[in-house]
Amino acid sequence: MSKHDLVVVITGASSGIGRATALRFARDGANLVLASRRDAVLRQLVAECQRLGAEAVAVPTDVTNSAAVDALAAEAVENFGKIDVWINCAGVSVFGTVAETPLADIRRVLDVNIMGYVYGARAALEVMTDQGSGVLVNVASALGEVPQPYTAAYGMSKAAVRALGVSLRQELALQRAKRVRVATVLPPTVDTPFFSHAANYTGRALRAMPPVYSADQVAKAIVRAAKHPRPEIVVGAAAKALVKQHRKHAVAVEAQMAVLTENGQLSKKTGSADTAGNLYTPSPNYDAAVDGGWHGKRRHGSRTLLVWLLLAAVGGAVLWAVGSSPTQPVAPAKRRRTPAETAKMTTITQANLNSVRRAVKKQRKAAAR
C-alpha cells in the first residue's frame, strides 16, 4: 500500500503528542481524520497538514461520548472509504493525593483515558475486521508500568490501557484476524502542554520531571508502530531502563520514583491554586502547541547522563535493600524492613538523587560554555 493511501484517525490531535503525530503523518502524505474537543484548533491543524501535502478533515469529538466516537469512525469511512490506522491519544490527568483529589475528577480521568480508548477500539476494530486489516495504536505511558505518587488515577488508567491492548490482541488471535494489529506505546515524560492542562490539587506548581523527551520523538515511535506494529513499544532509554529495573527490583524502583516525583515534579518554590484543568472544559485555544516549554529537544545529553546515573542510583538502593554486597548475588529479602530501615533506604535514595542532580547540573554548565 502506498503511504499516500494511508487513512489515519487520531484522537487528542489538538496538542502535544497527538498534534506531533498528525504532523508526522502529514509529511508522509497520509489522509488524516483529526479529533479533539477544540473545533477551532482542529481547523488550524487541518490547514497546517494540508500545507504539508496531506488530505485532512476535522471532527470535533469528546471521546467520553460513545456515539460521538462511532460518528468519528463513520466520518473517516465516508471521507476516505476505510480506516488503516486508529490512534487513541486523547488523555487527561489530575495531580493530588488519593485522599484529597475530588472523586469526580478521578472518575473523569478514568472515563477519558480508559472508556475513551474502549470506545475508540470498538469503533476502529469494527471497521478493520470488516475490511480485513488495520492497526490500532493505544498511547499509554511508562507510568502504566511504574506508577508515581500524586497521579494515581492517571497511572491506573495507563495500566488499564496496557491490559486493554493485551486482551484485544488475544481476542483478535482467537478470531484469526491476523492482519488486524494492536500496538501499545509507552512514552516517558514528554515536552507537551500536558502539565499546564492537568488538574492540580497539590498546592504546588507542576513541572515536567526529567529526563524530558520531545513530543516528536514519541510521534516517530507511533508512526513506526502504525507501519510495523509490535505489542508494546517503550519510548526512550530512560523509560526502557526504568521498566526493566522495575520488573527486577520493584520495591527499590518504587521508592526511587517517589523521591524523584516529590523533588522533580512538584515545585517547592511556586504554589498553585486548586484547578480542575481541562477535565471538563477544553484548554484555551492559544495553548494548542506541540511543545510545552520544557525544552525536550535540547536535553539529549542530559537525558543520556541521567539514565546511567539513575541506574546506578537504583542499583545502590537495591543492593542495600536486600542486604547484599556488590560482589554477592542479589537474593530476595527474607523479612519485612523495619520503619528505621525504610527511612534509611529513603535517605540512600535521596542521596543518590542529589548525586544525579549535581552531575546533570555540572554537565549543563559545561554544555553552555
Short mmCIF file of the C-alpha atoms (twelve columns), coordinates in Angstrom:
data_MODEL
# 
_entry.id   MODEL 
# 
loop_
_atom_site.group_PDB 
_atom_site.id 
_atom_site.type_symbol 
_atom_site.label_atom_id 
_atom_site.label_alt_id 
_atom_site.label_comp_id 
_atom_site.label_asym_id 
_atom_site.label_seq_id 
_atom_site.Cartn_x 
_atom_site.Cartn_y 
_atom_site.Cartn_z 
_atom_site.pdbx_PDB_model_num 
ATOM 1   C CA . MET A 1   0.000   0.000   0.000  1 
ATOM 2   C CA . SER A 2   1.315   3.445   -0.849 1 
ATOM 3   C CA . LYS A 3   1.824   5.730   2.131  1 
ATOM 4   C CA . HIS A 4   -0.359  8.252   0.307  1 
ATOM 5   C CA . ASP A 5   -3.266  5.777   0.527  1 
ATOM 6   C CA . LEU A 6   -2.977  5.544   4.316  1 
ATOM 7   C CA . VAL A 7   -6.048  6.690   6.274  1 
ATOM 8   C CA . VAL A 8   -5.222  7.655   9.857  1 
ATOM 9   C CA . VAL A 9   -7.602  8.674   12.656 1 
ATOM 10  C CA . ILE A 10  -6.046  10.474  15.646 1 
ATOM 11  C CA . THR A 11  -7.880  11.393  18.845 1 
ATOM 12  C CA . GLY A 12  -6.378  14.038  21.108 1 
ATOM 13  C CA . ALA A 13  -4.916  15.667  17.996 1 
ATOM 14  C CA . SER A 14  -5.075  19.310  19.044 1 
ATOM 15  C CA . SER A 15  -1.826  19.500  21.047 1 
ATOM 16  C CA . GLY A 16  1.165   17.593  22.350 1 
ATOM 17  C CA . ILE A 17  1.826   14.054  21.145 1 
ATOM 18  C CA . GLY A 18  -1.375  13.885  19.094 1 
ATOM 19  C CA . ARG A 19  -0.539  17.063  17.188 1 
ATOM 20  C CA . ALA A 20  3.077   15.980  16.626 1 
ATOM 21  C CA . THR A 21  1.835   12.635  15.299 1 
ATOM 22  C CA . ALA A 22  -0.597  14.324  12.908 1 
ATOM 23  C CA . LEU A 23  2.191   16.494  11.512 1 
ATOM 24  C CA . ARG A 24  4.488   13.477  11.047 1 
ATOM 25  C CA . PHE A 25  1.813   11.570  9.129  1 
ATOM 26  C CA . ALA A 26  1.033   14.720  7.135  1 
ATOM 27  C CA . ARG A 27  4.647   14.927  5.956  1 
ATOM 28  C CA . ASP A 28  4.234   11.357  4.696  1 
ATOM 29  C CA . GLY A 29  1.161   12.391  2.707  1 
ATOM 30  C CA . ALA A 30  -1.352  10.339  4.707  1 
ATOM 31  C CA . ASN A 31  -5.096  11.052  4.748  1 
ATOM 32  C CA . LEU A 32  -5.928  12.328  8.223  1 
ATOM 33  C CA . VAL A 33  -9.077  12.420  10.339 1 
ATOM 34  C CA . LEU A 34  -8.297  14.599  13.352 1 
ATOM 35  C CA . ALA A 35  -10.347 14.625  16.548 1 
ATOM 36  C CA . SER A 36  -10.370 16.620  19.777 1 
ATOM 37  C CA . ARG A 37  -12.805 18.823  21.672 1 
ATOM 38  C CA . ARG A 38  -11.429 22.091  20.202 1 
ATOM 39  C CA . ASP A 39  -13.014 22.800  16.834 1 
ATOM 40  C CA . ALA A 40  -11.097 25.993  16.011 1 
ATOM 41  C CA . VAL A 41  -7.762  24.407  16.906 1 
ATOM 42  C CA . LEU A 42  -8.549  21.365  14.760 1 
ATOM 43  C CA . ARG A 43  -9.329  23.570  11.769 1 
ATOM 44  C CA . GLN A 44  -5.963  25.297  12.168 1 
ATOM 45  C CA . LEU A 45  -4.234  21.909  12.356 1 
ATOM 46  C CA . VAL A 46  -6.065  20.698  9.235  1 
ATOM 47  C CA . ALA A 47  -4.786  23.745  7.335  1 
ATOM 48  C CA . GLU A 48  -1.236  23.068  8.564  1 
ATOM 49  C CA . CYS A 49  -1.434  19.415  7.492  1 
ATOM 50  C CA . GLN A 50  -2.780  20.412  4.086  1 
ATOM 51  C CA . ARG A 51  0.156   22.778  3.596  1 
ATOM 52  C CA . LEU A 52  2.409   19.773  4.191  1 
ATOM 53  C CA . GLY A 53  0.670   17.885  1.383  1 
ATOM 54  C CA . ALA A 54  -1.858  15.769  3.268  1 
ATOM 55  C CA . GLU A 55  -5.612  15.488  2.960  1 
ATOM 56  C CA . ALA A 56  -7.191  16.159  6.349  1 
ATOM 57  C CA . VAL A 57  -10.586 16.670  7.954  1 
ATOM 58  C CA . ALA A 58  -11.503 17.895  11.424 1 
ATOM 59  C CA . VAL A 59  -14.118 16.063  13.502 1 
ATOM 60  C CA . PRO A 60  -14.717 17.690  16.921 1 
ATOM 61  C CA . THR A 61  -15.165 14.768  19.319 1 
ATOM 62  C CA . ASP A 62  -15.498 14.167  23.050 1 
ATOM 63  C CA . VAL A 63  -14.124 10.636  23.451 1 
ATOM 64  C CA . THR A 64  -16.253 10.014  26.551 1 
ATOM 65  C CA . ASN A 65  -19.303 10.001  24.269 1 
ATOM 66  C CA . SER A 66  -19.505 6.591   22.573 1 
ATOM 67  C CA . ALA A 67  -21.930 7.851   19.924 1 
ATOM 68  C CA . ALA A 68  -19.529 10.686  19.042 1 
ATOM 69  C CA . VAL A 69  -16.647 8.213   18.672 1 
ATOM 70  C CA . ASP A 70  -18.787 5.992   16.422 1 
ATOM 71  C CA . ALA A 71  -19.592 9.093   14.356 1 
ATOM 72  C CA . LEU A 72  -15.855 9.825   14.104 1 
ATOM 73  C CA . ALA A 73  -15.261 6.379   12.589 1 
ATOM 74  C CA . ALA A 74  -18.190 6.848   10.212 1 
ATOM 75  C CA . GLU A 75  -16.813 10.226  9.109  1 
ATOM 76  C CA . ALA A 76  -13.451 8.639   8.317  1 
ATOM 77  C CA . VAL A 77  -15.061 5.928   6.192  1 
ATOM 78  C CA . GLU A 78  -17.345 8.421   4.460  1 
ATOM 79  C CA . ASN A 79  -14.432 10.693  3.539  1 
ATOM 80  C CA . PHE A 80  -11.764 8.127   2.681  1 
ATOM 81  C CA . GLY A 81  -13.510 4.760   2.377  1 
ATOM 82  C CA . LYS A 82  -11.569 2.940   5.116  1 
ATOM 83  C CA . ILE A 83  -9.501  3.218   8.311  1 
ATOM 84  C CA . ASP A 84  -5.941  1.890   8.154  1 
ATOM 85  C CA . VAL A 85  -4.676  3.295   11.460 1 
ATOM 86  C CA . TRP A 86  -6.542  4.485   14.543 1 
ATOM 87  C CA . ILE A 87  -4.503  6.222   17.251 1 
ATOM 88  C CA . ASN A 88  -6.065  6.596   20.691 1 
ATOM 89  C CA . CYS A 89  -4.131  9.570   22.077 1 
ATOM 90  C CA . ALA A 90  -6.670  11.686  23.987 1 
ATOM 91  C CA . GLY A 91  -5.770  11.884  27.660 1 
ATOM 92  C CA . VAL A 92  -6.139  13.961  30.815 1 
ATOM 93  C CA . SER A 93  -4.660  13.847  34.302 1 
ATOM 94  C CA . VAL A 94  -5.145  15.068  37.842 1 
ATOM 95  C CA . PHE A 95  -2.369  15.644  40.373 1 
ATOM 96  C CA . GLY A 96  -3.091  15.236  44.080 1 
ATOM 97  C CA . THR A 97  -3.146  12.616  46.781 1 
ATOM 98  C CA . VAL A 98  -5.845  9.970   46.557 1 
ATOM 99  C CA . ALA A 99  -7.344  11.290  49.814 1 
ATOM 100 C CA . GLU A 100 -7.539  14.919  48.648 1 
ATOM 101 C CA . THR A 101 -8.423  14.610  44.958 1 
ATOM 102 C CA . PRO A 102 -12.162 15.051  44.273 1 
ATOM 103 C CA . LEU A 103 -13.722 11.697  43.441 1 
ATOM 104 C CA . ALA A 104 -15.486 13.205  40.447 1 
ATOM 105 C CA . ASP A 105 -12.112 14.178  38.988 1 
ATOM 106 C CA . ILE A 106 -10.723 10.672  39.475 1 
ATOM 107 C CA . ARG A 107 -13.768 9.269   37.681 1 
ATOM 108 C CA . ARG A 108 -13.335 11.768  34.851 1 
ATOM 109 C CA . VAL A 109 -9.698  10.751  34.271 1 
ATOM 110 C CA . LEU A 110 -10.721 7.086   34.136 1 
ATOM 111 C CA . ASP A 111 -13.635 7.903   31.839 1 
ATOM 112 C CA . VAL A 112 -11.467 9.775   29.323 1 
ATOM 113 C CA . ASN A 113 -8.338  7.627   29.494 1 
ATOM 114 C CA . ILE A 114 -9.980  4.200   29.718 1 
ATOM 115 C CA . MET A 115 -13.504 4.377   28.330 1 
ATOM 116 C CA . GLY A 116 -12.398 6.806   25.615 1 
ATOM 117 C CA . TYR A 117 -9.913  4.169   24.461 1 
ATOM 118 C CA . VAL A 118 -12.513 1.404   24.717 1 
ATOM 119 C CA . TYR A 119 -14.937 3.389   22.550 1 
ATOM 120 C CA . GLY A 120 -12.152 4.102   20.065 1 
ATOM 121 C CA . ALA A 121 -11.069 0.461   19.960 1 
ATOM 122 C CA . ARG A 122 -14.611 -0.774  19.361 1 
ATOM 123 C CA . ALA A 123 -15.254 1.747   16.578 1 
ATOM 124 C CA . ALA A 124 -11.901 1.150   14.882 1 
ATOM 125 C CA . LEU A 125 -11.861 -2.633  15.128 1 
ATOM 126 C CA . GLU A 126 -15.393 -2.936  13.748 1 
ATOM 127 C CA . VAL A 127 -14.203 -1.249  10.551 1 
ATOM 128 C CA . MET A 128 -10.830 -3.009  10.468 1 
ATOM 129 C CA . THR A 129 -12.210 -6.526  10.943 1 
ATOM 130 C CA . ASP A 130 -14.755 -5.899  8.178  1 
ATOM 131 C CA . GLN A 131 -12.063 -4.691  5.773  1 
ATOM 132 C CA . GLY A 132 -9.628  -7.408  6.920  1 
ATOM 133 C CA . SER A 133 -6.719  -5.214  8.035  1 
ATOM 134 C CA . GLY A 134 -5.714  -2.257  10.141 1 
ATOM 135 C CA . VAL A 135 -3.624  -1.132  13.111 1 
ATOM 136 C CA . LEU A 136 -4.909  0.224   16.421 1 
ATOM 137 C CA . VAL A 137 -2.290  2.185   18.375 1 
ATOM 138 C CA . ASN A 138 -3.030  2.965   22.026 1 
ATOM 139 C CA . VAL A 139 -0.841  5.592   23.666 1 
ATOM 140 C CA . ALA A 140 -0.276  4.540   27.272 1 
ATOM 141 C CA . SER A 141 2.653   5.669   29.463 1 
ATOM 142 C CA . ALA A 142 5.695   4.353   31.278 1 
ATOM 143 C CA . LEU A 143 3.656   5.247   34.382 1 
ATOM 144 C CA . GLY A 144 1.384   2.343   33.461 1 
ATOM 145 C CA . GLU A 145 4.348   0.143   34.405 1 
ATOM 146 C CA . VAL A 146 5.884   2.250   37.195 1 
ATOM 147 C CA . PRO A 147 3.242   4.479   38.838 1 
ATOM 148 C CA . GLN A 148 4.150   7.540   40.850 1 
ATOM 149 C CA . PRO A 149 2.601   9.374   43.799 1 
ATOM 150 C CA . TYR A 150 0.067   12.163  43.208 1 
ATOM 151 C CA . THR A 151 -1.175  10.734  39.885 1 
ATOM 152 C CA . ALA A 152 -2.935  7.531   40.945 1 
ATOM 153 C CA . ALA A 153 -5.834  7.957   38.524 1 
ATOM 154 C CA . TYR A 154 -3.513  8.533   35.570 1 
ATOM 155 C CA . GLY A 155 -1.287  5.567   36.444 1 
ATOM 156 C CA . MET A 156 -4.344  3.338   36.912 1 
ATOM 157 C CA . SER A 157 -5.708  4.394   33.542 1 
ATOM 158 C CA . LYS A 158 -2.465  3.743   31.691 1 
ATOM 159 C CA . ALA A 159 -2.088  0.315   33.300 1 
ATOM 160 C CA . ALA A 160 -5.628  -0.388  32.094 1 
ATOM 161 C CA . VAL A 161 -4.683  0.707   28.553 1 
ATOM 162 C CA . ARG A 162 -1.865  -1.840  28.573 1 
ATOM 163 C CA . ALA A 163 -4.289  -4.552  29.733 1 
ATOM 164 C CA . LEU A 164 -6.765  -3.499  27.051 1 
ATOM 165 C CA . GLY A 165 -4.109  -3.995  24.390 1 
ATOM 166 C CA . VAL A 166 -3.282  -7.495  25.637 1 
ATOM 167 C CA . SER A 167 -6.936  -8.539  25.702 1 
ATOM 168 C CA . LEU A 168 -7.618  -7.158  22.231 1 
ATOM 169 C CA . ARG A 169 -4.617  -8.978  20.774 1 
ATOM 170 C CA . GLN A 170 -5.819  -12.227 22.350 1 
ATOM 171 C CA . GLU A 171 -9.348  -11.770 21.015 1 
ATOM 172 C CA . LEU A 172 -8.115  -10.977 17.513 1 
ATOM 173 C CA . ALA A 173 -5.891  -14.066 17.575 1 
ATOM 174 C CA . LEU A 174 -8.862  -16.229 18.546 1 
ATOM 175 C CA . GLN A 175 -10.830 -14.679 15.684 1 
ATOM 176 C CA . ARG A 176 -7.898  -15.418 13.327 1 
ATOM 177 C CA . ALA A 177 -7.811  -11.741 12.339 1 
ATOM 178 C CA . LYS A 178 -4.098  -11.894 11.616 1 
ATOM 179 C CA . ARG A 179 -3.943  -8.645  9.644  1 
ATOM 180 C CA . VAL A 180 -5.604  -6.557  12.358 1 
ATOM 181 C CA . ARG A 181 -2.946  -5.499  14.844 1 
ATOM 182 C CA . VAL A 182 -2.903  -3.706  18.189 1 
ATOM 183 C CA . ALA A 183 0.172   -1.847  19.479 1 
ATOM 184 C CA . THR A 184 0.649   -0.035  22.787 1 
ATOM 185 C CA . VAL A 185 3.157   2.824   23.029 1 
ATOM 186 C CA . LEU A 186 4.610   3.785   26.423 1 
ATOM 187 C CA . PRO A 187 6.142   7.289   26.394 1 
ATOM 188 C CA . PRO A 188 8.285   8.763   29.199 1 
ATOM 189 C CA . THR A 189 7.980   12.369  30.397 1 
ATOM 190 C CA . VAL A 190 7.297   14.419  27.273 1 
ATOM 191 C CA . ASP A 191 7.651   18.118  26.484 1 
ATOM 192 C CA . THR A 192 3.992   18.998  25.844 1 
ATOM 193 C CA . PRO A 193 1.361   21.338  27.363 1 
ATOM 194 C CA . PHE A 194 0.160   18.322  29.411 1 
ATOM 195 C CA . PHE A 195 1.338   19.795  32.724 1 
ATOM 196 C CA . SER A 196 -0.329  23.158  32.144 1 
ATOM 197 C CA . HIS A 197 -3.557  21.370  31.129 1 
ATOM 198 C CA . ALA A 198 -3.735  18.965  34.084 1 
ATOM 199 C CA . ALA A 199 -5.970  19.273  37.125 1 
ATOM 200 C CA . ASN A 200 -3.923  20.018  40.233 1 
ATOM 201 C CA . TYR A 201 -4.745  19.735  43.930 1 
ATOM 202 C CA . THR A 202 -1.210  19.544  45.341 1 
ATOM 203 C CA . GLY A 203 -0.889  23.243  46.154 1 
ATOM 204 C CA . ARG A 204 2.391   23.233  44.201 1 
ATOM 205 C CA . ALA A 205 3.169   24.151  40.591 1 
ATOM 206 C CA . LEU A 206 3.754   21.230  38.252 1 
ATOM 207 C CA . ARG A 207 6.960   20.627  36.330 1 
ATOM 208 C CA . ALA A 208 7.983   18.082  33.724 1 
ATOM 209 C CA . MET A 209 10.110  15.600  35.657 1 
ATOM 210 C CA . PRO A 210 13.410  14.941  33.880 1 
ATOM 211 C CA . PRO A 211 14.503  13.309  31.724 1 
ATOM 212 C CA . VAL A 212 12.163  15.080  29.279 1 
ATOM 213 C CA . TYR A 213 11.742  13.858  25.685 1 
ATOM 214 C CA . SER A 214 10.349  15.762  22.715 1 
ATOM 215 C CA . ALA A 215 6.814   15.049  21.533 1 
ATOM 216 C CA . ASP A 216 8.200   14.439  18.053 1 
ATOM 217 C CA . GLN A 217 10.315  11.546  19.332 1 
ATOM 218 C CA . VAL A 218 7.162   9.879   20.639 1 
ATOM 219 C CA . ALA A 219 5.323   10.712  17.402 1 
ATOM 220 C CA . LYS A 220 8.104   8.993   15.477 1 
ATOM 221 C CA . ALA A 221 7.594   5.861   17.593 1 
ATOM 222 C CA . ILE A 222 3.824   5.984   16.985 1 
ATOM 223 C CA . VAL A 223 4.282   6.249   13.211 1 
ATOM 224 C CA . ARG A 224 6.710   3.332   13.375 1 
ATOM 225 C CA . ALA A 225 4.195   1.325   15.419 1 
ATOM 226 C CA . ALA A 226 1.496   2.036   12.845 1 
ATOM 227 C CA . LYS A 227 3.685   0.812   9.983  1 
ATOM 228 C CA . HIS A 228 5.473   -2.014  11.839 1 
ATOM 229 C CA . PRO A 229 3.286   -2.872  14.834 1 
ATOM 230 C CA . ARG A 230 4.683   -4.617  17.903 1 
ATOM 231 C CA . PRO A 231 2.698   -5.450  21.062 1 
ATOM 232 C CA . GLU A 232 4.417   -2.848  23.266 1 
ATOM 233 C CA . ILE A 233 6.896   -0.100  22.451 1 
ATOM 234 C CA . VAL A 234 8.646   1.773   25.266 1 
ATOM 235 C CA . VAL A 235 9.987   5.130   24.062 1 
ATOM 236 C CA . GLY A 236 13.376  6.411   25.167 1 
ATOM 237 C CA . ALA A 237 16.348  4.932   27.001 1 
ATOM 238 C CA . ALA A 238 15.210  6.332   30.359 1 
ATOM 239 C CA . ALA A 239 11.778  4.703   30.193 1 
ATOM 240 C CA . LYS A 240 13.239  1.423   28.939 1 
ATOM 241 C CA . ALA A 241 15.718  1.355   31.807 1 
ATOM 242 C CA . LEU A 242 13.025  2.239   34.329 1 
ATOM 243 C CA . VAL A 243 10.695  -0.508  33.120 1 
ATOM 244 C CA . LYS A 244 13.484  -3.092  33.083 1 
ATOM 245 C CA . GLN A 245 14.655  -2.206  36.581 1 
ATOM 246 C CA . HIS A 246 11.109  -2.194  37.939 1 
ATOM 247 C CA . ARG A 247 10.471  -5.713  36.707 1 
ATOM 248 C CA . LYS A 248 13.597  -6.875  38.531 1 
ATOM 249 C CA . HIS A 249 13.590  -4.702  41.665 1 
ATOM 250 C CA . ALA A 250 10.116  -3.254  42.149 1 
ATOM 251 C CA . VAL A 251 10.498  -2.079  45.767 1 
ATOM 252 C CA . ALA A 252 13.693  -0.120  45.197 1 
ATOM 253 C CA . VAL A 253 12.484  1.454   41.949 1 
ATOM 254 C CA . GLU A 254 9.166   2.487   43.511 1 
ATOM 255 C CA . ALA A 255 10.994  4.118   46.425 1 
ATOM 256 C CA . GLN A 256 13.222  5.965   43.968 1 
ATOM 257 C CA . MET A 257 10.213  7.066   41.907 1 
ATOM 258 C CA . ALA A 258 8.530   8.505   44.998 1 
ATOM 259 C CA . VAL A 259 11.535  10.672  45.817 1 
ATOM 260 C CA . LEU A 260 12.035  11.720  42.193 1 
ATOM 261 C CA . THR A 261 8.405   12.784  41.926 1 
ATOM 262 C CA . GLU A 262 8.415   14.690  45.195 1 
ATOM 263 C CA . ASN A 263 11.557  16.601  44.279 1 
ATOM 264 C CA . GLY A 264 11.394  16.755  40.496 1 
ATOM 265 C CA . GLN A 265 7.720   17.093  39.554 1 
ATOM 266 C CA . LEU A 266 6.288   19.421  42.199 1 
ATOM 267 C CA . SER A 267 7.833   22.832  42.715 1 
ATOM 268 C CA . LYS A 268 8.996   23.688  46.232 1 
ATOM 269 C CA . LYS A 269 9.110   27.393  45.410 1 
ATOM 270 C CA . THR A 270 5.978   28.090  43.365 1 
ATOM 271 C CA . GLY A 271 2.496   27.407  44.654 1 
ATOM 272 C CA . SER A 272 -0.658  26.639  42.687 1 
ATOM 273 C CA . ALA A 273 -4.345  27.176  43.336 1 
ATOM 274 C CA . ASP A 274 -6.603  24.128  43.053 1 
ATOM 275 C CA . THR A 275 -7.827  23.649  39.493 1 
ATOM 276 C CA . ALA A 276 -9.778  21.081  37.501 1 
ATOM 277 C CA . GLY A 277 -7.610  21.892  34.473 1 
ATOM 278 C CA . ASN A 278 -9.056  20.615  31.205 1 
ATOM 279 C CA . LEU A 279 -11.002 17.719  32.720 1 
ATOM 280 C CA . TYR A 280 -14.431 19.156  31.959 1 
ATOM 281 C CA . THR A 281 -13.760 22.018  29.554 1 
ATOM 282 C CA . PRO A 282 -11.156 22.169  26.767 1 
ATOM 283 C CA . SER A 283 -7.947  24.102  27.299 1 
ATOM 284 C CA . PRO A 284 -7.766  27.605  25.739 1 
ATOM 285 C CA . ASN A 285 -7.177  27.686  22.007 1 
ATOM 286 C CA . TYR A 286 -3.926  29.614  22.400 1 
ATOM 287 C CA . ASP A 287 -2.459  26.682  24.356 1 
ATOM 288 C CA . ALA A 288 -2.521  24.189  21.487 1 
ATOM 289 C CA . ALA A 289 1.145   23.684  20.737 1 
ATOM 290 C CA . VAL A 290 3.179   20.533  20.309 1 
ATOM 291 C CA . ASP A 291 5.740   21.594  22.908 1 
ATOM 292 C CA . GLY A 292 5.121   22.666  26.475 1 
ATOM 293 C CA . GLY A 293 8.219   24.799  27.015 1 
ATOM 294 C CA . TRP A 294 10.247  22.088  28.775 1 
ATOM 295 C CA . HIS A 295 12.931  22.023  26.062 1 
ATOM 296 C CA . GLY A 296 12.729  18.313  25.286 1 
ATOM 297 C CA . LYS A 297 14.721  18.691  22.046 1 
ATOM 298 C CA . ARG A 298 17.681  20.396  23.732 1 
ATOM 299 C CA . ARG A 299 18.235  17.924  26.556 1 
ATOM 300 C CA . HIS A 300 19.508  14.797  24.841 1 
ATOM 301 C CA . GLY A 301 22.919  14.930  26.555 1 
ATOM 302 C CA . SER A 302 21.411  15.426  30.000 1 
ATOM 303 C CA . ARG A 303 18.984  12.577  29.361 1 
ATOM 304 C CA . THR A 304 21.776  10.166  28.440 1 
ATOM 305 C CA . LEU A 305 23.784  11.014  31.541 1 
ATOM 306 C CA . LEU A 306 20.740  10.899  33.760 1 
ATOM 307 C CA . VAL A 307 19.740  7.433   32.554 1 
ATOM 308 C CA . TRP A 308 23.040  5.895   33.605 1 
ATOM 309 C CA . LEU A 309 23.163  7.761   36.896 1 
ATOM 310 C CA . LEU A 310 19.627  6.688   37.734 1 
ATOM 311 C CA . LEU A 311 20.515  3.078   37.007 1 
ATOM 312 C CA . ALA A 312 23.485  3.380   39.340 1 
ATOM 313 C CA . ALA A 313 21.328  5.031   41.988 1 
ATOM 314 C CA . VAL A 314 18.661  2.353   41.794 1 
ATOM 315 C CA . GLY A 315 21.305  -0.339  41.789 1 
ATOM 316 C CA . GLY A 316 22.807  1.016   45.003 1 
ATOM 317 C CA . ALA A 317 19.411  1.080   46.677 1 
ATOM 318 C CA . VAL A 318 18.726  -2.482  45.519 1 
ATOM 319 C CA . LEU A 319 21.967  -3.809  46.921 1 
ATOM 320 C CA . TRP A 320 21.313  -2.216  50.298 1 
ATOM 321 C CA . ALA A 321 17.652  -3.260  50.352 1 
ATOM 322 C CA . VAL A 322 18.408  -6.966  50.005 1 
ATOM 323 C CA . GLY A 323 21.376  -6.915  52.357 1 
ATOM 324 C CA . SER A 324 23.947  -7.887  49.710 1 
ATOM 325 C CA . SER A 325 27.430  -6.634  48.967 1 
ATOM 326 C CA . PRO A 326 28.317  -5.602  45.395 1 
ATOM 327 C CA . THR A 327 30.269  -8.832  44.935 1 
ATOM 328 C CA . GLN A 328 27.497  -11.146 46.146 1 
ATOM 329 C CA . PRO A 329 24.491  -12.423 44.175 1 
ATOM 330 C CA . VAL A 330 21.334  -10.415 44.807 1 
ATOM 331 C CA . ALA A 331 18.768  -12.514 46.678 1 
ATOM 332 C CA . PRO A 332 15.179  -11.738 47.691 1 
ATOM 333 C CA . ALA A 333 14.685  -10.101 51.077 1 
ATOM 334 C CA . LYS A 334 13.732  -12.619 53.769 1 
ATOM 335 C CA . ARG A 335 11.841  -10.299 56.100 1 
ATOM 336 C CA . ARG A 336 9.883   -7.059  56.177 1 
ATOM 337 C CA . ARG A 337 12.023  -3.973  56.762 1 
ATOM 338 C CA . THR A 338 11.546  -2.033  59.970 1 
ATOM 339 C CA . PRO A 339 10.485  1.643   59.798 1 
ATOM 340 C CA . ALA A 340 14.067  2.634   60.618 1 
ATOM 341 C CA . GLU A 341 15.406  0.562   57.731 1 
ATOM 342 C CA . THR A 342 12.826  2.018   55.374 1 
ATOM 343 C CA . ALA A 343 13.838  5.523   56.441 1 
ATOM 344 C CA . LYS A 344 17.489  4.651   55.826 1 
ATOM 345 C CA . MET A 345 16.683  3.369   52.339 1 
ATOM 346 C CA . THR A 346 14.841  6.606   51.601 1 
ATOM 347 C CA . THR A 347 17.890  8.534   52.774 1 
ATOM 348 C CA . ILE A 348 20.100  6.498   50.418 1 
ATOM 349 C CA . THR A 349 17.673  7.144   47.588 1 
ATOM 350 C CA . GLN A 350 17.682  10.873  48.325 1 
ATOM 351 C CA . ALA A 351 21.493  10.915  48.385 1 
ATOM 352 C CA . ASN A 352 21.567  9.140   45.028 1 
ATOM 353 C CA . LEU A 353 19.106  11.633  43.605 1 
ATOM 354 C CA . ASN A 354 21.248  14.538  44.843 1 
ATOM 355 C CA . SER A 355 24.259  12.997  43.111 1 
ATOM 356 C CA . VAL A 356 22.249  12.754  39.894 1 
ATOM 357 C CA . ARG A 357 21.205  16.382  40.173 1 
ATOM 358 C CA . ARG A 358 24.769  17.600  40.749 1 
ATOM 359 C CA . ALA A 359 26.093  15.615  37.790 1 
ATOM 360 C CA . VAL A 360 23.390  16.877  35.441 1 
ATOM 361 C CA . LYS A 361 23.882  20.468  36.606 1 
ATOM 362 C CA . LYS A 362 27.625  20.180  36.004 1 
ATOM 363 C CA . GLN A 363 27.044  18.782  32.519 1 
ATOM 364 C CA . ARG A 364 24.605  21.552  31.619 1 
ATOM 365 C CA . LYS A 365 27.109  24.225  32.690 1 
ATOM 366 C CA . ALA A 366 29.797  22.578  30.589 1 
ATOM 367 C CA . ALA A 367 27.462  22.416  27.580 1 
ATOM 368 C CA . ALA A 368 26.593  26.111  27.939 1 
ATOM 369 C CA . ARG A 369 30.201  27.235  27.710 1 
# 
